[in-house]
Amino acid sequence: MYKNRKLAAVIPCYNEETQIKNVIDTMPE
């Protein structure tokens, strides 16, 4: 939850296996 709201993110990515950790680490909790 982000500010008492649900948040969904769709992140298109080429070679996502190399980038997914960075994406998850930089998303707000």
Biopython code that builds the backbone (N, CA, C, O; Angstrom):
import numpy as np
from Bio.PDB.StructureBuilder import StructureBuilder

atoms = [
    (1, "MET", "N", (0.846, -1.181, 0.000)),
    (1, "MET", "CA", (0.000, 0.000, 0.000)),
    (1, "MET", "C", (0.891, 1.242, 0.000)),
    (1, "MET", "O", (1.936, 1.281, 0.650)),
    (2, "TYR", "N", (0.459, 2.227, -0.727)),
    (2, "TYR", "CA", (1.183, 3.495, -0.821)),
    (2, "TYR", "C", (0.206, 4.600, -0.493)),
    (2, "TYR", "O", (-0.734, 4.855, -1.246)),
    (3, "LYS", "N", (0.429, 5.255, 0.632)),
    (3, "LYS", "CA", (-0.472, 6.321, 1.094)),
    (3, "LYS", "C", (-1.915, 5.825, 1.158)),
    (3, "LYS", "O", (-2.842, 6.491, 0.698)),
    (4, "ASN", "N", (-2.081, 4.629, 1.746)),
    (4, "ASN", "CA", (-3.383, 3.980, 1.918)),
    (4, "ASN", "C", (-4.083, 3.687, 0.600)),
    (4, "ASN", "O", (-5.312, 3.626, 0.556)),
    (5, "ARG", "N", (-3.330, 3.507, -0.464)),
    (5, "ARG", "CA", (-3.887, 3.147, -1.770)),
    (5, "ARG", "C", (-3.099, 1.981, -2.336)),
    (5, "ARG", "O", (-1.900, 1.843, -2.092)),
    (6, "LYS", "N", (-3.784, 1.155, -3.087)),
    (6, "LYS", "CA", (-3.090, 0.066, -3.769)),
    (6, "LYS", "C", (-2.439, 0.616, -5.027)),
    (6, "LYS", "O", (-2.978, 1.506, -5.685)),
    (7, "LEU", "N", (-1.285, 0.080, -5.346)),
    (7, "LEU", "CA", (-0.531, 0.558, -6.492)),
    (7, "LEU", "C", (-0.111, -0.639, -7.335)),
    (7, "LEU", "O", (0.441, -1.608, -6.814)),
    (8, "ALA", "N", (-0.368, -0.573, -8.613)),
    (8, "ALA", "CA", (0.092, -1.604, -9.545)),
    (8, "ALA", "C", (0.989, -0.932, -10.571)),
    (8, "ALA", "O", (0.699, 0.169, -11.040)),
    (9, "ALA", "N", (2.065, -1.595, -10.908)),
    (9, "ALA", "CA", (2.980, -1.032, -11.901)),
    (9, "ALA", "C", (3.255, -2.068, -12.980)),
    (9, "ALA", "O", (3.570, -3.222, -12.687)),
    (10, "VAL", "N", (3.135, -1.646, -14.211)),
    (10, "VAL", "CA", (3.499, -2.478, -15.355)),
    (10, "VAL", "C", (4.721, -1.831, -15.977)),
    (10, "VAL", "O", (4.675, -0.690, -16.437)),
    (11, "ILE", "N", (5.803, -2.573, -15.982)),
    (11, "ILE", "CA", (7.068, -2.001, -16.425)),
    (11, "ILE", "C", (7.623, -2.842, -17.573)),
    (11, "ILE", "O", (8.231, -3.887, -17.341)),
    (12, "PRO", "N", (7.416, -2.387, -18.814)),
    (12, "PRO", "CA", (8.000, -3.126, -19.930)),
    (12, "PRO", "C", (9.523, -2.988, -19.903)),
    (12, "PRO", "O", (10.052, -1.912, -19.626)),
    (13, "CYS", "N", (10.208, -4.067, -20.187)),
    (13, "CYS", "CA", (11.663, -4.021, -20.084)),
    (13, "CYS", "C", (12.278, -5.078, -20.989)),
    (13, "CYS", "O", (11.818, -6.220, -21.013)),
    (14, "TYR", "N", (13.286, -4.714, -21.714)),
    (14, "TYR", "CA", (14.057, -5.654, -22.515)),
    (14, "TYR", "C", (15.112, -6.274, -21.605)),
    (14, "TYR", "O", (15.789, -5.558, -20.867)),
    (15, "ASN", "N", (15.257, -7.581, -21.648)),
    (15, "ASN", "CA", (16.175, -8.305, -20.753)),
    (15, "ASN", "C", (15.839, -8.016, -19.295)),
    (15, "ASN", "O", (16.702, -7.624, -18.509)),
    (16, "GLU", "N", (14.575, -8.215, -18.950)),
    (16, "GLU", "CA", (14.113, -7.855, -17.608)),
    (16, "GLU", "C", (14.852, -8.577, -16.496)),
    (16, "GLU", "O", (14.919, -8.071, -15.376)),
    (17, "GLU", "N", (15.407, -9.744, -16.776)),
    (17, "GLU", "CA", (16.124, -10.467, -15.720)),
    (17, "GLU", "C", (17.338, -9.695, -15.220)),
    (17, "GLU", "O", (17.809, -9.945, -14.110)),
    (18, "THR", "N", (17.852, -8.769, -16.012)),
    (18, "THR", "CA", (19.003, -7.978, -15.568)),
    (18, "THR", "C", (18.586, -6.685, -14.879)),
    (18, "THR", "O", (19.408, -6.056, -14.212)),
    (19, "GLN", "N", (17.324, -6.273, -15.026)),
    (19, "GLN", "CA", (16.881, -4.978, -14.513)),
    (19, "GLN", "C", (15.860, -5.065, -13.381)),
    (19, "GLN", "O", (15.646, -4.075, -12.680)),
    (20, "ILE", "N", (15.223, -6.223, -13.183)),
    (20, "ILE", "CA", (14.098, -6.302, -12.256)),
    (20, "ILE", "C", (14.498, -5.968, -10.820)),
    (20, "ILE", "O", (13.707, -5.371, -10.090)),
    (21, "LYS", "N", (15.698, -6.337, -10.403)),
    (21, "LYS", "CA", (16.122, -6.020, -9.034)),
    (21, "LYS", "C", (16.164, -4.509, -8.820)),
    (21, "LYS", "O", (15.699, -4.023, -7.789)),
    (22, "ASN", "N", (16.705, -3.772, -9.760)),
    (22, "ASN", "CA", (16.772, -2.316, -9.652)),
    (22, "ASN", "C", (15.370, -1.710, -9.615)),
    (22, "ASN", "O", (15.115, -0.788, -8.841)),
    (23, "VAL", "N", (14.472, -2.217, -10.439)),
    (23, "VAL", "CA", (13.099, -1.705, -10.474)),
    (23, "VAL", "C", (12.417, -1.925, -9.126)),
    (23, "VAL", "O", (11.810, -1.004, -8.580)),
    (24, "ILE", "N", (12.513, -3.124, -8.595)),
    (24, "ILE", "CA", (11.865, -3.434, -7.315)),
    (24, "ILE", "C", (12.492, -2.630, -6.183)),
    (24, "ILE", "O", (11.778, -2.136, -5.310)),
    (25, "ASP", "N", (13.805, -2.493, -6.185)),
    (25, "ASP", "CA", (14.486, -1.749, -5.120)),
    (25, "ASP", "C", (14.122, -0.265, -5.109)),
    (25, "ASP", "O", (14.152, 0.365, -4.052)),
    (26, "THR", "N", (13.780, 0.301, -6.263)),
    (26, "THR", "CA", (13.504, 1.736, -6.323)),
    (26, "THR", "C", (12.021, 2.083, -6.246)),
    (26, "THR", "O", (11.665, 3.261, -6.266)),
    (27, "MET", "N", (11.150, 1.078, -6.157)),
    (27, "MET", "CA", (9.713, 1.347, -6.018)),
    (27, "MET", "C", (9.398, 1.722, -4.573)),
    (27, "MET", "O", (9.993, 1.161, -3.653)),
    (28, "PRO", "N", (8.480, 2.655, -4.356)),
    (28, "PRO", "CA", (8.092, 2.997, -2.978)),
    (28, "PRO", "C", (7.358, 1.839, -2.323)),
    (28, "PRO", "O", (6.688, 1.060, -3.001)),
    (29, "GLU", "N", (7.483, 1.723, -1.010)),
    (29, "GLU", "CA", (6.796, 0.652, -0.280)),
    (29, "GLU", "C", (5.450, 1.114, 0.186)),
    (29, "GLU", "O", (4.721, 0.351, 0.820)),
]
sb = StructureBuilder()
sb.init_structure("model")
sb.init_model(0)
sb.init_chain("A")
sb.init_seg("    ")
for serial, (resi, resn, name, xyz) in enumerate(atoms, 1):
    if name == "N":
        sb.init_residue(resn, " ", resi, " ")
    sb.init_atom(name, np.array(xyz, "f"), 0.0, 1.0, " ", f" {name:<3s}", serial, name[0])
structure = sb.get_structure()
